[in-house]
């Protein structure tokens, strides 16, 4: 029985590591400064919507840091203790980030309900100005990822996060203007509830995905059906079974499987078949591929036949 191990590292074509690193670092720094501004002003004028958005943006700073970590960890060499390196850390950090976010949602909703009962006087103009800064920062940092957004899952995620933050900030600007003209201070609590809903929607997916990957579930960007269909296209393959697919990190996936070939398949034909199948699998977001080959007559001598 032949064994073959394919370790094809995923290279981010059309993406320069330097430009991506720069975009992430600038995004992290600017968004963290904005979080500080929101917290300081939010505490000063007792605005729950600004404090809620600060929590939302802090989570996105964490998401940006996580994506940057995933890129950096790809460069860390494996060793005898950690044979895949430290790639899985990015998944575990995502899971932790999601759990912390769920706790923050509970705190926001609790405070919002309290504010509904006892509304606080807030300054609409300051809310609008601070949120306006958020539109500028989030839009500018999102544009830094625009060119490379279709080249990598993490980059696209960062781009979408930042653009959604800009939209949330726009909503807060509108809310601040309404408060200024109407003195209807309950708008502040309503906005914080809406922000909590936005966080919940994005966090729920993050929690679900990171939990699945932590349990070695099949990654979202890999289809078991497509894998089987790819194997069916290759001449000489009788069956593909014992398929195991899991994520090594937020950017790399692995597969192991048993490949059943016709009993008269030569060694050279076997190598050609495996090479062709691996090539097809690489187009299905699989980067580390291990195939164990079996001959049809060996399988038919077992209870599996």
TAZI-V480842 format. One line per field, one symbol per residue. phi: phi as a letter, one per 30 degrees, with the letter a starting at -180 (. if undefined). psi: psi as a letter, one per 40 degrees, with the letter a starting at -180 (. if undefined). burial: + if it has 16 or more other C-alpha atoms within 10 Angstrom, else -. A space follows every 10 residues. Layout:
phi = ???
psi = ???
burial = ???
//
This chain:
phi = .dcbccccdd cddibdeddd eddddddddd dddddddddd deddcicddd dddddddddd dddddddded ddddddddbd cbdciceded ddddddeddd dddddeddde dddddddbec dbcdddeddd ddddeddddd ddddcedcdc cadddddddd eddddddddd ddeddddddd dcidddeedd dddddddedd dddedddddd ddddchdded dbcddddddd dddcdjddab bhdbbacdad bbbbbbaccc cddcddddde dddddddddd dddcicccbb cccbcedddd dcddd
psi = hiihhhghih hgiehhdddd dddddddddd dddddddddd ddddefhddd dddddddddd dddddddddd ddddehiiad dgeeafdedd dddddddddd dddddddddd dddddddgii hihddddddd dddddddddd ddddeddede eidddddddd dddddddddd dddddddddd defgeedddd dddddddddd dddddddddd ddddefihid ehhddddddd ddehhehdih afhhhihdae ehiihiihhh iidehidddd dddddddddd ddeffhdhhh hhiiidddde eiee.
burial = -----+---- ----+----+ +-+++-++-+ ++-++-+++- ++--++++++ ++++++++++ ++++++++++ +-++------ ----++++++ +++++-++-- ++-++--++- ++--+---++ -+++++++-+ +++++-++++ ++-++--++- ---+++++++ ++++++-+++ ++++++++++ ----++++++ ++++++-+++ --+--++-++ ++++---++- -+----+--+ +----+++-+ ----++++++ ++++++++++ ++-------+ --++-+++-+ +--+++++++ ++++++---- -----
//
